[in-house]
Amino acid sequence: MFDAPPAVDAVVVTAPRLPDAPAAAVFSSVQVDPRLLDARPRVDEALKSAPGASLFRRQGSAIANPTTQGLSLRSIAPSGAGRALVTLDGAPLNDPFGGWVIWSQVQPSTLGAAQIVRGAGAGPYGAGALTGVVRLQTADGVADDVQLELSGGEQGYGRAAVLARGADRRLLVSGAYERFDGQTPVRGPRRGAADVPIDLESTGLSAAFGDRIGEVELGVRAAGWREKRGAGLRGADSVASGKSLAATAARQAKDGRPGWRLQAWAVESDLRNGSAATAADRSSTTAANDQYATPAEGYGLNAALRGSWWEIGVDGRLFEGESRERFRNMGGVFTRTRVAGGQASVAGVYGEAWRESGPLLLTAGVRLDRWSSSDAKRQERDIQTGAVTLDERPADRDGTTPTARAGLRYAVNDGLHLRAAAYSGFRPATLNELHRPFRVGNDITEANAGLEPERLFGAELGVGGEFSGLTWSLTAFATRLEDAIANVTIGAGPGTFPVAGFVPAGGVLRQRQNVGRIEALGLEIEASKDFGEAVSLRAALSGTDAEVDGASAAPQLTGKRPAQAPRWTATAGAEWRMNAVLTASADLRYESARWEDDLNTRRLGSALTTDVRLDADLGRHARLFVAADNLLDARIETVESADGLESFAPGRLVRAGIVLRR
């Protein structure tokens, strides 16, 4: 680790913010160790240290298709769109079209904190925070700082990242380039010429500027990103790109005067995604779909006014986008085009209050949101003649949804506290879920413009504290997710179906549907301890017993476990600062088996992974490191097709690099 920088009087703040409200202590949250952020090339890889953070199909952003990079919490019902809101300094990072998160838009080295708030995020977080919020916070600086990282490894892995901070000008600039030749996900005798490695090439750039006018703090952040990756099949790949801008102003409370915060943001994204069908013997592929563009835009505004015991606020978001694609390959030529998309909006107001009386903290808040989906269309044409073969114009839809949260925290003594909380939240369907059909191999999933918003109701009890340097917590929770959106199996290939068209042998047809409700009971245990300055240990366990009640909408799912929801996850980590030069660390993560599909017919086995890292501090200006991801080369099953074909995440990857700092 680097020596501490010299002390200076001024702190460079590039992201204006209000301090956490006292009410935050009532709800379940965990801080991701900043050292994990520093050690990982991608933010989502650091978030996995919290067992409740679930990545869809066990695939991190280094290998996952952009459309499956959604983040969910508590394993209630993970989805590609994600059921958690991810913010950076208050501005959402979720894609305006699909809700997923392209993690290349933020570099771990720029972050000072990452907090995971579990449970529905009514109050200030609003729509999208169904199972919780991941709050990322830009690091404040105290001096001029330039940092360069160069690393490389097996399978063509390479990364270059730079961070520069100017204290006088309150400027933070960062950028990263990463590439990876990858590994082929299909292994064993069934692998054929159709199967190729999942490769990656990504670039992310950002710049943040902060200043102060009187007592008002001002901040602007701009970012751009581009990711090109293979899908593990010959002829199937994707390119995701985008840019964003956020402007924030804040004034702290002082002498009884309320503090306030105002933020506006805009984001523009695009996605090209090509899929392929495989021959029965996997000797070849045929282009099945070419989603050559998915342009989308999102705009938002949020504001908060906070007094000594209350906070009120408003926020609004507007999204618009469409998927443009070529499909129906006949004789090696696409014969149809499709344009599908629309607009969606949500706007809300909230109020929250808290009261501290000795050891007791009470809080309660309410929120009211207005949501809408409009200007929807799905139009398909014959490429050769231009004739319209399908023209759907779903009716505009809207609604008003109230949510609330309340809780208490009681400090028994300095080392023990009790807490209880109840909450509700909602998530409108994304433009992607409403309008974009997609294909993975021979499986086809149809969109559904009639989806209702999901709603979650939950309650939890917690106890925690500190004893002889051991920090610990235990939380039990119960949730009910109503009108849950799931990919429901409605047919199997080979066969031709209305709208979807032909589904090949070995494939299935699914549609996004509201499937009644999902009920879940869960337990979370976390503990950490520092043994002097030399050794740090942490461990966590999360168990979730979730079950679907499909009701009349999907009775075949009643009694099933939600797809992609492991029953148990456990993490553990250790750091040993051997001397002034060497630091060793290790991280373990275990996930029990999960089901790949809604009908619980495709079982993905359990997995245990081990990551290790050794850092050598060569003084103030340089550090060397060597890291091994998945050290024991564990088989991490990610996908199982209808015909039993298995795909796996990458095996062991050894990396080494140098970090230079001025």
N, C-alpha and C positions, 0 to 999 in steps of 0.2 A: 504494500500500500504506500501511497505517497506521503511525504511529510506534510504537515499542516501548512497552508499558505500563511504568509505573514499577515498579522492583524492590521486591518484598516478601519477607519471610522465609518465609511459609507458602505451600505449593503445595496447591491445592484438588484433591483426588483423589475423584472421584465414582464411579470404577469400580475396585475393588480388583483387583489382578492380580499374578502372579509375573512376574519378568523372563523374557525368552526363554532357554530352556535352551541351553547351548553347542552341543548337537547340531543345532540349527536351521541352523547355518552349512553343514552338509553338503548340504542339499537346495536345489533350485532355487527361488528366490523373488525377487520384485521389489517395491519400495516405490513406490506411486503418489504422485507429487509432491503434497504438501499444497496447493500453489498451484492444482493442477487441481481438487481438492475444493472449494476456496474459490470457484472461478470457475464451477462447474457447478451448476445447480439440482437435479440428481438424481445420486445416487451412481453408478448404472450408467453414466452418460455419462462420468464421470471414469475408470471402470475400463477403458473402451475404449482408453485410451492404452497399455495392455499388449496386444500383438497376440494373445496366446494366450487372452485373455478373449473368449468368443464369445457374442453375444446371438442368440437364436433368431430366424430369418427377418430378421436385420439390423434388427430393430425395437427401439428403446429403449422404456423404460417410459412415455414420454410418449404413445406411440401403440399399444403392444402390448396385446392382450387379456391379462388377468391370468394366464390359463392357459398363456401362452407366455413368461412372464418368467423362466424358468429360466436359470441361468448355467452354462456349461460352459467348460473350459479345454483348450487345446492342439488344438482342432478335430478331436479324434479321432472324435467322433460327437455333435454338439450335439443337445439335445432340449428340448421345452417344459418338461419336469419339471426339467431341469438335472442335471448330473452333478458339480457342485461344491457343497461345503458353505459357506454364508455365515454368519459369526458376528459378533456385536457384543459385545465384552468377554466372549467365551466362550459366549454364549447363541445358539443357532441362530435365524436369521431366516427360514429356509425354511418355507413354509406347511405346517401339519400334515396337510392333505388332499392337496395336489398337489405339494409340493416346490418350487414356484416362489417367487419373492421379490417381495413388494409393497414397492417401494422407497420409497414415501411414509412408511413407518414409521420412517425415519431420515433426518435432514437433514444434508447435507454440512457445514454450518457447525458442527455439534457434534463433528465427527471430528478427531482429531489425527493419525491414521495409518490407512492402508489397505495391507495387505500381501497379495500374491497368492503362495501357496505352491503350486507346480505338482508334479504327481505324486500318486499315491495316498496318502491320509492315514491310514495305520495309526497306531499310537502313540496320541497323545492325541486325535486328531480323530474316529476311528471311522467308523461307517456313514454313507454319503452323500458322504464326501470321496473320490469315485472318481477324478476327474481333478484334484483339488486342493481348496484351501481359500482363501476370501477372508476375511481377518481384519481386521475393522473395530475401531477402538479410539477410545473417547470421549476428547476432548481434556481434559487437565488445565488448570486455570485458576490464575491467580496474583493475581487482583484482582476486585473487583466489575466487572461488564461488562454492558452492555445494547447490543444491536445490532438495528437494524431495516433491512430491505431492502424496497424498493418498486420494481417494474419492470413494464414493459409493452412490447408490440410488435405486430407485424403479426398478422392473422388472429385478433384478439381475445385475444391472449396477455396474461396478467396474473399477477403473483406478488407475494405479501406474506409475508415471513418475519420472525420475531422470535426472538432468543436472549437470555436473561438468566441471568447467573451471579452468585451471591452468595458471596463469599469466606468471610465469617464463618459462614454457615450451610451451606457446602459444597453448594449447590443449583444445578442446571443445568436450565433450562426452555426449551423450544423449540417452535415451531409454524410451519407454513407452509400457505398456501392458494395453489392454482395453477389457472388455467383456460386453455383453448385451444379456439378454434372449429374449428381444424384445416383440413386439406385433404382432398379426395376422392382415395382411393387409385387408383381406376380413371380413366385418362386416355384421350384420343383419341376416335375416332369410335364406339367400342363402349360408351362411357359412356352410361347411360340414367337415367331418373327414379329407378330403384332405388338408384343410387349417390349417397351423401351424404358429407359430411366426417366424419372421425374426430375427435370433440370430446372434451374432458377437463375434469373438475372434481375436484380432489383436495384433501384436508385431512389433515394429519398433526400430532399433538401428542405431546410426550414430556416427562417430568420425571425427573431423576436426583438422588439425594441420597447423600452420602457422609459418613462420620464415623469416628472412631477411638476404640476402647475399649482403653486400654493399648497393646499392640503389635498389636492386631487391627484391620485396616481393614474397614469395613462399607460396603456400597453397595446401593441399591435403585433400579431403573429401571422406570417404567411408561410405556406408549405406547398410542396409539389412532390409527386411520387409516380413511379412507373414500375410495374412488375410484369415480367414475361416468364411464363413457366410451362413446362410440359405436363401432360396428364397421365403419363405412363402407358399410353397407347400411341402407336404410330399414326400421325395425322391429327391428333387431338392436343390442343394447347389453349392458352388463354393469355390475354394482356389486359391488365387493370391499370388505370392511370387516373390522376386527379390533381386538383389544386384547391386550396382553401385559404380563407382570410378571416381573421377574428380581431375585433377591436373592443377593448374593455376600459372602463373608467370606474374608479372606486374612491370613496372617502371613508376613513375610519371614524367610528364613534368617538366622541370627545366631550367631556364635561357635560354629560347628560344629553348631548345632541345625537340623534340617530346616525348610524352609518348607512351607506348605500353603495350599490353596485349596479352598473349598466353594461350590457354586452350585446353586440351585434355580430353575426357571423354569416358566412356564405361558403358553399362548397360546390364544386363541379366535378363530376366523375364520369368515367366511361369504362366499358368492359367489352372486350371481344372474347368469345368463348366458342371454340370448335369442338364438337364431339364426333365419335366414330363408332360404328358397329363392327364387331369382330366376327370373323368366320368361325364355324363350329370347332375347327381344329386349331384356331388362333394362329393360323399361318399368314393372315392378312387382315386389313381393316378396310372399311368403306366409309367415306365421309357421310355422316348421318345428319348433321345439322351445323350450320355456320351462323352463329349469332355474331355478326360482323360489327355491331355497334350497340351500345346500351347507354346513350347519353342521358345524364340526369343532373338536376340542379336542386340544391337545398338552401333555404334562407331561414334565419332565426333571429329572435330578439328575446332577451330575458332581463329582468330587473328585480332588484330586491331592496327593501328598506327595513333596517333592523334597529330595534330599540333594546333596552336593557333586559326585557322579558318577552319580546315578541318579534316576529318577522312576517312581513307580507310581501307578496311578489306576483309577477306575471311572466308568462313566456308564451311564445308562439313559434311554430315551425311550418314551413310550406315546402313541399316536395313535388317535383314533376319529372317525368322521365318515360322512356319507352325502349322496348327491345326491338331491334331490327335484325331480321334473320332470313337465311335461305334454307329450305328444307325439302324433303321428299326427293331423295336422290334416286333417279331412274336412269340406268345405263351410264352411270358415272357422271351425270349432270343433274344439278338441282333444278327442279321444275316449279317450285312455289316460293313465294316470299311472304313474310309475315311482319306486320308492325303491330305491337301491342303495348299499351301503357295508359297513362292518365296522370291525374294530380291527386295529392292527398295533403291534408292540413290538420293541425291540432293546435288549439290555443287554450290556455288555462290560467286560472287565478288561484292563489292559495294564501292561507294564513296559518301561523303556528305560534304557540305560546308555551312558555315554560316557567316553572316556579321552583326555586330552591329553598328548602326549609330545613336547616341543619343537615342531617345526613340524607335527607330525602329530596330527590329530583323528580318532578312530574312534568310531562309534556303532552300536548295534544295539538293536532292540526287537521285541517280540512282542505280539500281541493276540488275544483270543478273544471272539467275540460270539455271543450266542444271539438268534435272531430268530423272530418268529412272526406269522402273520396268522390272525385268528379271527373268529367271529360274522359271517361274510360272508352277505349276502343280496342278491337281486335279485328284487323283486316288482313285477309290472305288473297293473294293474286297468283294467277298462272303467269310464269315468267315469259313464256313465248307469246301468248296472246294478249296479256295484260288484263284478262277478264277477272273480275272479282269472284272468288270461290267461297268466301266467308266474310261477312260483315256484321260483327256484333257491336252493339253500342249499349253496354250495361247502364242502367239508370243510376243517377247520382244518389249517393247515400250519405247520411249524417246522423249524428246523435250527440247526446250530452251524458257524460259519465262522472258521477261524484266518487271520490275516494277519500280516505282518511287514514291517520295513524295516531297512535297514542301509546304511552308507556310510562314506566317509573323505574327509578334506580335508587337503591337504598344501600348506603355505606355502613355495614355492620361495624367495621373498624377500619384502621388504615390499611389493613391487608386483605379485606374481604368485602365483596359487594354482591348484592342480589339485584336482578332486574327482570322486568316483564314487559312485553310489547305486543301490540296487535296492529294490523295494517291491511290495507287493500291497495291494489294498483291495477293498471290496465295497459294493454299494448294493442294499438290498431295494427292490422295486417300491413306489411310493407307493399310497395308497388310491385316488387318482385313476386311476392306470394299471390297478389291479386291478378297479375297479368302475364307473367313470364313462365311458359312451360320450359322444361329442360330435360336433358338426356344424359345418363351416365352409363356407358357401355350399351347394353341392350335394354336397360330399364328406362322408362319414360314417365315423367311426372307432369301432370297438367295443372295449370293455374286455376283460380276460382275467384272471379270478380265479386262473388257474393259473400265473402268471408266476413264474419262479425269480429269485433275486437275481443281479445282474450281478457279475462278478469281474474285476478288472484286475491284470495282472502287468506290471511295467515295470522298465527299467534306463536309466541315463543317465550320460554322461561330460561334464564341464564344465571350462572353464578361464576364468580372468578375472583382473582386477587393475586397477591404476591406474598411469598413466604421464603425467607432465607435466600433471596435472589431468584427464586423460581416464580415466573409469571405464568399463570394458567387460567383457563376458562372452560366452561362446559355449557352448551346450549342445546335445548330440546325444542323442536319446532313442529308445527302442524300446518299444512297448507292445502287449499283447494283451488285448483285452476279450472275455471269454467270456460266453456266454448274454446277449449284448447285446439290450436291449429296443428294438424298432423298430416303427413303424407299417407293417405289411406289406399290400400291395394283394392283395385276395382276390376282387374282383369289380368290374364296371363297370356303370353305369346306361345305359339304363333297365332296371329289373328289380326283382323282389321276392326278398328273401333271408331265410333263417331268422334269427330273433331281431331282426336289424337292420331288417327291413321293406323298404319301397320306397326305392330309390335312383333319383333322377331322371336324365334325360338330361344328359350333360356332367359327371356326378359319378362318383366311385369309392367302393368300400367297402374299408376297411382294418381291420385288427385289430392290437392290440398283441401282439407275439409275441417269444419268445426266438429269435434268428436265427443261432445258431452262434457265430461270433466275428468280431471286427474287429481287424485287425493294422495297426499304424501305425508309420512311421519319421518322425522329425522333427528339425528344426534350429531353434534360437533364437539370435539375435544381438542384443545390446543395447549401446548406448554413450551416454554423456552427458558434457558438458564445460561448465564455467563459464569464460567469458572475463572474468576480473576480476569486478566487481560489476555490470557493465552487460548482458552477454549470456549466456544459457544455451541450450544446444542439446541435444537428445536424439533418438535414432532407434532403431528396433527392427524386426527382421524375423523372421517365423515361417513355416516351411514344414512341412507335414504331408502325407505320402503315406499315405493310409488306404484299405484295401480290405476288403470284406466277404467272408467265407466262410460262406455260408448252410448248408452241410452238408446233411443230410437234412431239416432243419426248413424251410429256405427255399432250395432249390437255385437258384431263379430269381434270387437276389440275389448269387450267387457271382461275384466279379470286379467287382462294382459298387462305386462310391464311396458312403460313408454320406451320407444326405441332410443338407443344410444344413452341410456341412463344406467350407469353402474350402481350396484347396491352399496359397495364399499370403496372408498378411496382413502389412502393413507400416504402421508409424506413425512420425511425426516431429513434433517440436515445437520451438518457439523462443520465447524471451522476451527482450525488449529494454527495459531500464529506461533510457529516453531521458534523463531528468533526475529531479529530486526529485519531480516532479509526475506525469509521464506514463510509463505502462508499456504496451507493446504485446505481444501474444502471438498465435501462430498454431499450429494443430494440423491435421495431415493424417492421413488414414487410407485405406489401399487394401486392398481385398479382391478376390481373383480370383473367377472364376465358381464357382458352387456349384450342386448339384442340389436342386430343391425336393422331389423324391419318391424313394422307395426304388428304383424301377426305372430311375432316371436318364433319364427322358423329358422332364422339365420343367427346362430350364436357366435359371438366373438369372445374368444377365451380371455382369461385374466392375463395381466402383464405386470412385470416388475422391472423397472429401469433404474440404472445407477449412472449418475454423472459425477465426474471428478475433475478437479482443477488444481494446479499448482502455480502460484505466483511468486516471482522473485523480484523484490524491490531493489533496484540498483541505485537508489538515491532519489533525490527530488525530481530528476528529469527523465527517468526511464524505468520501465517495468517490463519484465518478460513473463509470459504465461504459456502453459500447455494445458489443454483440456481434452477430455474424452467423453463425448456424449454417448449414452447407452454403452457403457464400458463393457458389459458382459454380453453384448450382442444379442439381447433378448428379442424374441419374435413377438412383435406387436401387431396383432391382426387388426386391420382397419376396415376392411370391406369383405363381405361374402355375397356372391351373386346367387341367383335363384338355382343355378346348376351346381352350386357347391364350390365354385372357384374362389380362392382366398387371395387377398392382397395384404401387404404388410408395409408398415412404416420402415424408414431406413434403419439399418443396423448401426454398428459402432462407427463413430466418426471422430477421428483424432485431429485436433486443431492446435496450432501454436502461433504466437504472435508477439508483438512488441507494442507498448504504449509509450509514446514520447510526449513530454509536457514541458512547456516553457513557462 
